[in-house]
């Protein structure tokens, strides 16, 4: 049976071995002891969480539990809004902003009794691959505090990896769940686009953004995904349930595609780990996979297509932060133009400004067709690569990242090198297909394996990921 922290905790709560208040205090004790080193949290909302835990314990005593997971904490990335609580995207421009509503995923989790705990650090407005672009602090990798935890959901990943929380939510635009999951040695899922509501997720790139879970084990990722998925009429990109059917099939004799040309440049550590997974899939008697070389000719354009698309959409989405309606407002201004300019100059960080400028240029008159328009045409070809490949194979397998976690500061002065961290993850985002990262065998620093599936094949992905997890248990970090 698959390991599950959530089911273990649920059993302890049911037996009376611990109460929800005791459980939260245990996690808070660990956060108090170690988060000064890791810096996963922007804010730990203890009072609200303890009050919710007391209510959960009361429900348990009276037999009115909301679910078996009632009273278990969950971490929330700082771009997913919660009613009556701060939500700032780790940006100065939203400093002090309090949301008047909750994201759909928050409502679904709290309806099952999960307790949101705090705001987890991130790259400002989800723009980055190392969580060095937060306006407040740099989150560190629990496996090596000198290294990055990945991004933009680095705080969400680090919190689970360090044992501060059993599960957390992040958002994935071009790899921002999968890459930090790989870097911190945990599990991270980017669902099929449209299966999880984006309502209440502060937008970076609307055609790419997707909320997904982090956990230590695949089973817990599946549990959270099953809770947060589903149609939401408040999200125009949400898919009605009658428009699709989740793929169900056995894992025996799967055809697994490997785009070898895409992974030629990975580091020796990543290549060695990847080859170990290939051998396991071929020789595991429960799967007996056939490994097939696949050709996806347009994937090499993934990085430029992704960054043209994402920056263009960011330029449009972030135009709303102008100092007029909400967020930071510059003082001592003389006219409206100065209000816009000063508010945005003071409020946005360097990487956000860079991407707004790139996106605005790509959308400008005379350049739209040459840049954004061309990128959308190639995006269609990238999506078609996946459609054709999944006619030949059941799954696509590749490393999650080209290298193990890099040192903090190593790539922050070279934006292009930082962008290339996403080279193996952007394809699934552009196509909208589901992908999961699970820990792959490693000797020193965490490495992740990425399983990509056809649309709505999350259940098949979970099954294969569980087999890998059983064969290659991930090492936990030692913070002492």
C-alpha positions in Angstrom: 0.0 0.0 0.0 1.3 3.5 -0.9 2.6 5.6 2.0 0.6 8.5 3.0 1.3 11.2 5.7 -2.3 12.4 5.5 -3.8 8.9 6.1 -1.4 8.3 9.0 -2.4 11.6 10.6 -6.1 10.9 10.0 -5.7 7.6 11.8 -4.0 9.2 14.8 -6.7 11.8 15.0 -9.4 9.2 14.8 -7.9 7.0 17.5 -7.4 9.9 19.8 -3.7 9.5 19.9 -3.4 13.2 19.1 -5.8 16.2 18.8 -5.8 18.7 16.0 -4.5 21.3 18.3 -1.6 19.0 19.4 -0.9 18.3 15.7 -0.6 22.0 14.8 1.5 22.7 17.8 3.9 20.0 16.7 4.3 21.6 13.3 4.6 25.1 14.8 7.3 23.8 17.0 9.3 22.6 14.0 8.6 25.8 12.1 9.8 27.9 15.1 13.0 25.8 15.4 14.0 25.7 11.7 12.3 28.2 9.5 14.7 30.9 10.5 17.2 28.9 8.4 14.9 27.8 5.6 12.6 30.9 5.3 9.7 29.1 3.7 7.1 31.2 5.4 6.3 34.9 4.8 3.8 34.6 7.6 2.7 31.9 10.0 -0.9 32.5 11.0 -0.9 30.6 14.3 -3.9 32.1 16.0 -6.3 31.5 13.1 -5.0 28.0 12.7 -5.3 27.0 16.4 -8.8 28.4 16.5 -9.7 26.3 13.4 -8.0 23.2 15.1 -10.2 23.7 18.2 -13.3 23.8 16.0 -12.1 20.6 14.3 -11.5 18.8 17.7 -15.0 19.9 18.7 -16.5 18.4 15.6 -14.6 15.2 16.1 -15.9 15.0 19.7 -19.5 15.5 18.5 -19.3 13.2 15.5 -19.7 16.0 12.9 -16.4 15.7 11.1 -16.2 17.3 7.6 -14.0 14.4 6.4 -11.4 12.0 7.7 -8.8 14.8 7.1 -10.6 17.3 9.3 -8.0 19.2 11.4 -4.9 18.7 9.2 -2.9 21.7 8.2 -2.0 22.7 4.6 0.4 25.4 3.4 -0.7 28.1 0.8 1.5 29.8 -1.7 1.2 33.6 -1.4 -0.6 34.1 -4.7 -3.7 32.0 -3.7 -6.1 34.3 -1.9 -7.9 33.7 1.4 -10.8 35.7 2.7 -9.8 38.1 5.4 -6.1 37.3 5.1 -3.1 38.9 3.4 -2.3 37.7 -0.1 0.7 39.5 -1.6 2.5 37.5 -4.3 5.7 38.2 -2.3 5.6 41.7 -3.8 5.9 45.1 -2.3 3.1 46.4 -4.6 0.6 44.2 -2.8 2.0 44.7 0.7 -0.8 44.7 3.2 -3.5 43.7 0.7 -6.3 41.7 2.4 -8.5 39.6 0.2 -12.3 39.9 0.4 -12.9 36.3 -0.9 -11.2 32.9 -1.0 -9.9 31.0 -3.9 -12.1 28.0 -5.0 -9.3 25.6 -4.0 -9.2 27.1 -0.5 -13.0 26.7 -0.2 -12.8 23.1 -1.3 -10.0 22.2 1.2 -11.7 24.0 4.2 -15.0 22.2 3.3 -13.1 19.0 4.1 -11.7 20.4 7.3 -8.2 21.2 6.1 -6.6 24.2 8.0 -4.7 26.7 5.9 -1.5 27.7 7.7 0.3 30.9 6.7 1.6 32.3 3.5 4.5 30.6 1.8 7.3 32.5 0.1 7.6 32.6 -3.7 9.2 34.4 -6.6 7.4 37.7 -6.9 4.2 37.2 -9.0 5.5 33.7 -9.6 8.2 35.0 -11.9 11.4 33.0 -11.3 13.0 29.5 -10.9 14.8 29.9 -7.6 12.7 31.9 -5.1 15.4 34.5 -5.1 13.0 37.1 -6.6 10.8 37.5 -3.5 10.6 41.1 -2.3 11.1 39.9 1.3 13.5 36.9 1.6 15.3 34.1 -0.1 14.0 30.6 0.6 16.7 27.9 1.0 16.8 24.3 0.1 16.3 22.1 3.2 18.8 19.5 1.7 21.5 22.1 1.4 20.9 25.6 2.8 23.4 27.1 0.3 21.2 26.0 -2.6 18.0 27.2 -4.2 14.7 25.3 -3.6 13.6 26.0 -7.1 10.8 28.4 -8.0 8.5 30.0 -8.2 6.8 27.8 -5.6 10.0 27.4 -3.6 8.4 28.2 -0.2 5.6 25.6 -0.7 8.1 23.0 -1.7 10.6 23.8 1.1 7.9 23.7 3.8 6.9 20.2 2.9 10.5 19.0 2.3 11.5 20.4 5.7 8.6 18.7 7.5 6.9 22.0 8.4 3.6 20.8 6.9 2.3 17.5 5.4 1.0 19.1 2.2 0.9 22.5 0.5 -0.4 24.2 -2.6 1.7 25.9 -5.3 1.1 27.1 -8.8 2.8 26.0 -12.0 3.1 28.2 -15.0 6.1 26.7 -16.8 7.4 24.3 -14.2 6.9 26.1 -10.9 5.6 23.1 -9.1 7.6 20.4 -10.7 11.0 22.1 -10.6 11.0 22.9 -6.9 9.6 19.5 -6.1 12.6 18.0 -7.9 15.1 20.3 -6.2 13.7 19.6 -2.7 13.2 15.8 -3.1 9.4 15.7 -2.9 6.3 15.1 -5.2 4.7 17.9 -7.2 1.8 17.7 -9.7 0.8 20.1 -12.5 -2.7 18.9 -13.4 -4.3 19.0 -16.8 -5.1 22.6 -17.6 -8.7 23.4 -16.7 -9.3 20.6 -14.2 -8.5 22.7 -11.2 -10.1 26.1 -10.8 -7.9 29.2 -11.1 -10.4 31.4 -9.4 -8.6 33.2 -6.6 -5.1 32.6 -8.1 -3.5 36.0 -8.7 -2.7 35.7 -12.4 0.7 35.6 -14.0 0.0 34.0 -17.4 -3.7 33.0 -17.6 -3.4 30.4 -20.4 -0.6 28.5 -18.4 -1.2 29.0 -14.7 -2.5 25.9 -12.8 -2.7 25.2 -9.1 -1.4 21.9 -7.8 -0.2 20.1 -4.7 3.1 19.3 -3.0 3.6 16.4 -0.7 6.2 13.8 0.4 4.3 10.9 -1.1 2.3 10.3 -4.3 -0.8 9.2 -2.4 -1.1 12.5 -0.6 -0.7 14.4 -3.9 -3.6 12.3 -5.2 -5.7 13.0 -2.2 -5.3 16.7 -2.5 -5.8 16.7 -6.2 -9.1 14.7 -5.9 -10.3 17.4 -3.4 -9.4 20.5 -5.4 -10.3 19.4 -8.9 -13.6 19.9 -10.6 -15.7 22.4 -12.6 -16.0 26.0 -11.3 -18.4 28.4 -12.9 -16.4 31.3 -11.6 -13.5 30.3 -13.8 -14.0 30.7 -17.5 -11.1 28.2 -18.2 -12.5 25.5 -16.0 -13.7 22.4 -17.9 -17.2 21.1 -17.3 -17.1 17.4 -16.1 -19.2 16.3 -19.1 -16.5 17.4 -21.5 -13.9 14.9 -20.4 -13.4 11.5 -18.8 -10.4 10.7 -16.6 -8.1 8.0 -18.2 -8.2 4.7 -16.4 -6.0 1.8 -17.3 -3.6 -0.8 -15.7 0.1 -0.1 -15.6 1.1 -3.4 -17.1 2.9 -3.3 -20.4 2.9 0.5 -20.7 4.6 2.1 -23.7 6.8 4.9 -22.3 8.2 7.5 -24.7 11.6 9.1 -24.1 12.6 12.2 -26.2 16.3 11.5 -26.0 17.3 14.5 -28.1 15.7 16.8 -25.5 17.8 15.5 -22.7 21.2 15.2 -24.3 22.6 18.2 -22.3 21.6 17.2 -18.8 24.2 16.9 -16.1 25.9 13.5 -15.4 24.1 13.2 -12.1 20.7 13.7 -13.7 21.5 11.4 -16.6 22.7 8.6 -14.3 19.6 8.9 -12.2 17.3 8.9 -15.3 18.9 5.8 -16.7 18.3 4.0 -13.4 14.6 4.8 -13.7 14.5 3.6 -17.3 16.0 0.2 -16.2 13.5 -0.1 -13.4 10.5 0.6 -15.6 11.7 -2.1 -18.1 12.5 -4.7 -15.5 9.7 -4.1 -12.9 7.5 -7.2 -13.2 4.4 -5.2 -12.3 4.9 -2.9 -15.2 7.2 -4.4 -17.8 7.3 -1.1 -19.7 8.4 -0.8 -23.3 10.7 2.2 -23.7 10.3 3.9 -27.0 12.3 6.7 -28.5 10.0 9.5 -29.5 10.5 12.5 -31.7 8.9 15.8 -30.7 10.5 18.2 -33.2 9.0 21.5 -32.0 9.9 21.1 -28.3 13.2 22.8 -28.9 11.3 26.0 -29.3 9.6 25.6 -25.9 11.7 28.2 -24.0 11.2 31.1 -26.5 7.6 30.3 -27.0 6.9 30.0 -23.3 8.7 33.2 -22.4 7.0 35.2 -25.2 3.6 33.8 -24.2 4.1 34.2 -20.4 5.6 37.7 -20.5 2.9 39.0 -22.9 0.1 37.7 -20.6 1.9 39.0 -17.6 2.1 42.5 -19.2 -1.7 42.4 -19.6 -2.5 40.9 -16.2 -0.2 43.1 -14.2 -1.5 46.3 -15.7 -4.2 46.3 -13.0 -1.6 47.1 -10.4 -1.5 50.8 -11.0 -1.8 52.4 -7.6 -5.4 53.4 -8.2 -7.6 50.5 -7.2 -5.6 48.5 -4.7 -2.1 47.7 -3.6 0.8 50.2 -3.1 0.2 53.8 -4.0 3.1 56.2 -4.4 3.1 59.4 -2.3 3.9 63.0 -3.3 2.7 62.6 -6.9 1.6 65.5 -9.1 -0.5 63.8 -11.8 -2.0 60.5 -12.8 0.9 59.5 -15.1 3.3 60.0 -12.2 1.0 58.0 -9.9 1.2 55.0 -12.3 4.9 55.3 -12.9 6.0 55.8 -9.3 3.7 53.2 -7.8 4.8 50.5 -10.3 8.5 51.5 -10.0 8.4 51.3 -6.2 6.2 48.2 -6.1 7.6 45.8 -8.7 10.9 44.0 -8.4 13.6 43.8 -11.1 12.4 40.4 -12.6 8.8 41.5 -12.7 9.7 44.8 -14.5 11.9 42.8 -16.9 9.0 40.5 -17.9 6.5 43.3 -18.1 8.8 45.2 -20.5 9.5 42.1 -22.6 5.7 41.3 -22.8 4.7 44.9 -23.6 7.3 45.0 -26.4 6.1 41.6 -27.8 2.5 42.9 -27.9 3.3 46.4 -29.2 2.1 47.6 -32.6 4.4 46.4 -35.4 5.8 43.5 -33.3 2.7 41.5 -32.3 2.6 39.3 -35.3 6.4 38.8 -35.4 6.6 37.8 -31.7 3.4 37.0 -29.8 1.5 35.9 -32.9 4.3 33.7 -34.1 4.8 32.2 -30.6 1.1 31.1 -30.6 1.5 29.4 -34.0 4.5 27.4 -32.7 2.7 26.7 -29.4 0.0 24.9 -31.6 2.8 22.8 -33.1 4.2 22.0 -29.7 0.7 20.8 -28.6 0.4 18.8 -31.8 3.7 17.1 -30.9 2.1 15.8 -27.7 -1.1 14.8 -29.5 0.8 12.7 -32.1 3.2 11.3 -29.5 0.4 10.0 -27.3 -0.9 8.1 -30.3 2.3 6.0 -30.0 2.9 5.9 -26.2 1.0 6.0 -23.0 3.4 8.2 -21.1 6.4 10.5 -21.7 9.3 10.2 -19.3 12.2 12.7 -18.9 14.1 14.4 -16.1 12.4 17.3 -14.4 15.4 19.5 -14.4 18.7 19.5 -16.4 20.8 19.7 -13.2 20.5 19.1 -9.4 19.7 22.3 -7.4 22.1 25.1 -8.1 23.6 27.4 -5.5 21.8 30.6 -4.4 23.2 33.5 -6.5 24.7 31.1 -9.1 22.2 32.1 -11.9 20.6 35.3 -10.5 22.8 37.6 -12.6 22.1 35.8 -15.9 18.4 35.7 -16.6 18.8 33.5 -19.7 20.6 30.8 -17.8 17.8 31.0 -15.1 15.1 30.7 -17.8 16.8 27.6 -19.2 16.1 25.8 -15.9 12.6 25.3 -17.3 13.7 23.7 -20.5 12.2 20.3 -19.6 9.0 21.5 -18.0 7.6 24.2 -20.3 6.4 21.8 -23.0 3.7 20.2 -20.8 2.6 23.7 -19.7 2.3 24.9 -23.3 0.3 21.8 -24.3 -1.8 21.8 -21.1 -1.1 18.1 -20.3 -0.6 16.8 -16.8 2.9 16.1 -15.4 4.2 15.0 -12.1 7.7 15.1 -10.6 8.8 12.4 -8.2 12.1 11.9 -6.5 14.6 10.0 -8.5 17.6 8.2 -7.0 20.5 10.5 -6.0 23.6 10.3 -3.9 24.2 14.0 -2.8 21.5 16.4 -4.1 17.9 15.7 -5.0 17.0 14.9 -8.6 13.5 14.5 -10.0 11.9 12.3 -12.6 9.0 13.8 -14.7 6.1 11.7 -15.9 3.9 13.4 -18.5 0.6 12.0 -19.6 -2.1 12.6 -22.1 -5.0 14.9 -21.1 -6.9 13.7 -18.0 -4.5 10.8 -17.3 -3.6 11.9 -13.8 -4.7 8.5 -12.3 -2.3 6.6 -14.6 0.5 9.0 -13.8 -0.1 8.5 -10.0 0.1 4.7 -10.4 3.5 4.8 -12.2 4.8 7.5 -9.9 3.9 5.3 -6.9 5.8 2.4 -8.3 8.9 4.6 -8.7 8.4 6.0 -5.2 8.3 2.5 -3.7 11.5 1.4 -5.5 13.4 4.6 -4.8 12.4 6.1 -1.4 13.4 9.8 -1.1 15.9 10.8 1.6 14.6 13.4 4.1 16.8 16.5 4.8 18.7 16.9 8.0 18.3 20.4 9.3 20.2 20.0 12.6 
